[in-house]
Amino acid sequence: MALTDLYTNIQLLMRWLHVIAGITWIGHLYFFNFVNVPLQGVLDDAAKKAVNPKLLPRALWWFRWGAMITFLSGLVLFTIIYMYTPGAGFGPSNLFSNPDGGISGRALWILMGMLLGTIMWFNVWGIIWPAQKKMLQGKVPADQLPAVRKRALLASRTNAFLSGPMLFGMLAPSHYGAINPVTALAAIVLGVIAIGWAIGTSSKAGASV
């Protein structure tokens, strides 16, 4: 029999929204870093003028709004899971605090993931999208284009590298729980290595059938 309490059903809905928006956001982040960057490197100016005005606005729309919905739904989820207890009201829940009053391992993992996710969200809305918007609208002077492209690429690359450990932080609370400096460092290192490998092979992967 399905659960009927409002709190549980709202939590499930927000989890679904958070996950599907996150897939949309990170999927497009990987598309830009693993597929589009190598592609742009082999297109001549004529091809870029033909392809980019049709491709990039669509991809960037899903990218930035996926980031926004992921960020907002994540804040709601954190509040209702870690800062709210049904019947008791708002305040640190049992999942956030240990019996001795310290922060639980589960909460530390999610806080790590949230910190990295927030940095990534800021990079999307504060750096990547404004730069791409100006370039697509032709509002960047020719002499400034290399610097603007470099700044947007650096923010995108940063997000790609942060996404590896960020996903550890999001998954570990429900599937691992415990945390110490060694496990946190391992999550960061493994996440960065995985993304670094993907970026390093992106120029060759799928280049031929």
Backbone torsions as a table, in degrees:
resi	resn	phi	psi	omega
1	MET	NA	134.5	-178.6
2	ALA	-66.6	147.5	176.8
3	LEU	-70.4	142.9	-173.6
4	THR	-112.5	-7.8	-177.8
5	ASP	-73.5	141.5	-174.2
6	LEU	-62.0	-40.7	-176.7
7	TYR	-58.8	-48.4	-178.1
8	THR	-63.9	-40.5	-179.1
9	ASN	-70.0	-37.8	175.9
10	ILE	-65.2	-41.4	179.6
11	GLN	-62.0	-42.1	178.7
12	LEU	-63.1	-45.0	-179.8
13	LEU	-60.9	-43.8	-179.4
14	MET	-68.5	-36.0	175.9
15	ARG	-62.1	-45.1	179.1
16	TRP	-60.6	-47.1	179.6
17	LEU	-61.5	-42.9	-179.2
18	HIS	-63.0	-43.0	-177.6
19	VAL	-70.2	-45.8	-176.5
20	ILE	-69.0	-35.6	175.4
21	ALA	-69.2	-38.3	178.7
22	GLY	-64.5	-39.6	176.0
23	ILE	-61.4	-42.5	179.1
24	THR	-62.4	-45.6	-178.8
25	TRP	-65.8	-55.7	-175.5
26	ILE	-69.2	-32.6	176.0
27	GLY	-60.4	-43.5	177.8
28	HIS	-72.4	-33.0	174.6
29	LEU	-59.5	-44.3	179.1
30	TYR	-70.5	-35.3	175.4
31	PHE	-59.2	-47.8	-179.1
32	PHE	-62.2	-43.8	-173.9
33	ASN	-81.5	-36.3	-174.5
34	PHE	-95.3	-23.2	-175.1
35	VAL	-117.0	-53.0	-171.8
36	ASN	-71.4	-40.4	-179.4
37	VAL	-60.4	-48.6	175.6
38	PRO	-62.2	-36.8	179.3
39	LEU	-62.3	-46.9	-178.7
40	GLN	-60.9	-28.8	-178.9
41	GLY	-69.9	-20.1	-178.6
42	VAL	-108.8	-3.5	177.6
43	LEU	-86.2	138.7	173.3
44	ASP	-83.1	175.0	-175.0
45	ASP	-60.3	-39.3	-179.7
46	ALA	-63.8	-41.6	179.0
47	ALA	-66.6	-40.9	178.7
48	LYS	-61.3	-40.6	179.7
49	LYS	-66.9	-28.1	179.5
50	ALA	-82.9	-37.8	-172.6
51	VAL	-89.7	-49.4	-168.7
52	ASN	-62.1	-40.9	179.6
53	PRO	-62.3	-23.4	178.6
54	LYS	-92.7	-33.9	-175.8
55	LEU	-84.9	-53.5	-168.7
56	LEU	-65.6	-42.5	179.4
57	PRO	-58.6	-39.7	179.0
58	ARG	-66.8	-48.4	-178.3
59	ALA	-63.3	-41.5	-179.0
60	LEU	-68.7	-30.0	177.6
61	TRP	-63.3	-51.7	178.9
62	TRP	-64.0	-36.6	-179.1
63	PHE	-62.5	-52.8	-174.0
64	ARG	-74.1	-37.2	-180.0
65	TRP	-77.3	-27.7	170.4
66	GLY	-62.0	-41.1	177.4
67	ALA	-63.4	-44.3	-177.6
68	MET	-64.7	-45.8	-178.2
69	ILE	-68.9	-37.0	175.4
70	THR	-60.4	-46.0	-177.9
71	PHE	-63.3	-49.1	-176.7
72	LEU	-68.3	-43.6	179.5
73	SER	-67.1	-31.1	176.3
74	GLY	-65.1	-40.9	177.0
75	LEU	-62.4	-41.6	178.5
76	VAL	-64.3	-44.4	179.4
77	LEU	-60.5	-46.2	179.8
78	PHE	-58.8	-40.9	-178.8
79	THR	-64.7	-48.3	-173.6
80	ILE	-77.0	-21.0	-179.9
81	ILE	-94.7	-42.5	-172.6
82	TYR	-105.4	-15.9	-176.7
83	MET	-124.9	22.0	179.3
84	TYR	-152.8	138.7	175.8
85	THR	-125.9	119.4	179.4
86	PRO	-53.7	130.6	-179.8
87	GLY	88.5	-18.7	-178.9
88	ALA	-112.6	-26.8	178.5
89	GLY	101.0	-163.0	-175.6
90	PHE	-81.0	149.3	-177.1
91	GLY	140.1	163.0	-179.1
92	PRO	-54.2	127.5	-178.8
93	SER	-86.3	178.0	178.4
94	ASN	-65.7	-23.6	177.3
95	LEU	-75.6	-24.1	-179.7
96	PHE	-87.0	-37.0	-173.2
97	SER	-112.0	142.8	170.1
98	ASN	-77.2	163.7	176.4
99	PRO	-56.9	-28.8	179.8
100	ASP	-84.4	2.9	177.6
101	GLY	96.1	-7.9	178.4
102	GLY	-79.1	172.7	178.8
103	ILE	-80.2	132.6	-177.7
104	SER	-70.1	160.1	176.2
105	GLY	-61.1	-39.2	178.3
106	ARG	-59.6	-44.5	-179.6
107	ALA	-67.9	-36.6	178.4
108	LEU	-63.0	-40.4	177.1
109	TRP	-61.0	-48.3	-176.2
110	ILE	-68.1	-33.3	177.4
111	LEU	-66.4	-37.5	175.7
112	MET	-62.9	-46.9	178.7
113	GLY	-61.8	-40.0	179.8
114	MET	-66.9	-39.7	178.5
115	LEU	-60.5	-48.5	-179.9
116	LEU	-66.0	-40.5	178.5
117	GLY	-63.7	-36.8	178.6
118	THR	-67.3	-41.1	175.8
119	ILE	-60.6	-42.9	179.7
120	MET	-64.1	-43.1	178.4
121	TRP	-60.8	-43.0	179.1
122	PHE	-63.0	-40.9	179.2
123	ASN	-61.5	-37.2	179.0
124	VAL	-65.7	-53.7	-172.4
125	TRP	-85.4	-22.5	-177.7
126	GLY	-98.2	-22.2	-175.3
127	ILE	-127.5	-58.3	-171.7
128	ILE	-65.6	-53.8	-176.5
129	TRP	-66.0	-45.7	177.1
130	PRO	-57.6	-40.4	179.8
131	ALA	-66.9	-46.0	-179.1
132	GLN	-65.1	-38.1	179.6
133	LYS	-61.7	-45.6	179.4
134	LYS	-63.9	-39.8	179.9
135	MET	-67.7	-42.2	-179.9
136	LEU	-65.8	-31.4	179.1
137	GLN	-86.6	-0.5	179.0
138	GLY	68.9	28.9	-176.8
139	LYS	-97.1	5.2	179.4
140	VAL	-102.2	120.7	176.8
141	PRO	-57.0	148.2	-175.3
142	ALA	-56.1	-37.5	-177.7
143	ASP	-72.5	-16.5	179.7
144	GLN	-98.5	-9.2	-175.9
145	LEU	-57.4	-47.4	-179.5
146	PRO	-57.6	-41.0	-178.6
147	ALA	-68.3	-40.1	179.9
148	VAL	-67.0	-43.0	177.7
149	ARG	-62.4	-41.7	-179.8
150	LYS	-63.9	-41.5	-179.8
151	ARG	-64.8	-43.1	179.1
152	ALA	-65.8	-41.1	179.5
153	LEU	-65.5	-40.9	179.3
154	LEU	-61.7	-42.8	178.4
155	ALA	-65.2	-39.1	179.3
156	SER	-67.8	-42.3	177.2
157	ARG	-63.5	-41.2	177.4
158	THR	-58.4	-45.8	178.9
159	ASN	-61.7	-40.2	179.3
160	ALA	-61.2	-46.2	-179.8
161	PHE	-67.3	-37.4	179.0
162	LEU	-69.4	-26.6	-175.3
163	SER	-63.3	-32.1	179.8
164	GLY	-61.4	-60.7	177.5
165	PRO	-66.1	-29.8	177.3
166	MET	-59.2	-42.3	-179.6
167	LEU	-67.8	-33.4	171.7
168	PHE	-58.9	-46.1	-179.3
169	GLY	-62.1	-32.9	-179.9
170	MET	-78.6	-33.1	-176.2
171	LEU	-88.0	-32.6	-173.7
172	ALA	-61.5	-36.9	-177.5
173	PRO	-54.1	-42.6	-177.0
174	SER	-88.4	-21.9	-171.7
175	HIS	-116.7	-5.8	-178.5
176	TYR	-137.6	-58.2	171.8
177	GLY	88.4	-62.2	-175.7
178	ALA	-71.8	149.9	178.4
179	ILE	-148.7	144.0	170.4
180	ASN	-149.8	175.7	-177.6
181	PRO	-56.1	-34.2	-178.4
182	VAL	-68.5	-47.0	-179.1
183	THR	-67.8	-37.1	178.2
184	ALA	-65.0	-44.6	179.1
185	LEU	-64.4	-40.5	179.0
186	ALA	-61.9	-41.2	178.9
187	ALA	-62.8	-41.9	-179.8
188	ILE	-66.1	-47.2	-177.1
189	VAL	-65.8	-46.3	-179.3
190	LEU	-63.8	-40.5	179.1
191	GLY	-63.1	-44.6	-179.6
192	VAL	-66.8	-41.1	179.3
193	ILE	-62.1	-43.5	-178.7
194	ALA	-61.0	-45.0	179.9
195	ILE	-68.9	-40.2	178.0
196	GLY	-59.8	-41.4	177.5
197	TRP	-62.3	-44.2	-178.9
198	ALA	-62.7	-42.5	178.6
199	ILE	-66.6	-40.4	-178.6
200	GLY	-64.3	-30.7	-178.7
201	THR	-98.5	-3.4	-172.9
202	SER	-64.0	-30.7	-178.7
203	SER	-72.9	-18.5	-177.7
204	LYS	-108.5	-27.3	-174.9
205	ALA	-65.1	126.5	176.6
206	GLY	72.0	10.4	-178.6
207	ALA	-66.8	-24.4	177.3
208	SER	-138.9	153.0	-178.3
209	VAL	-93.7	NA	NA
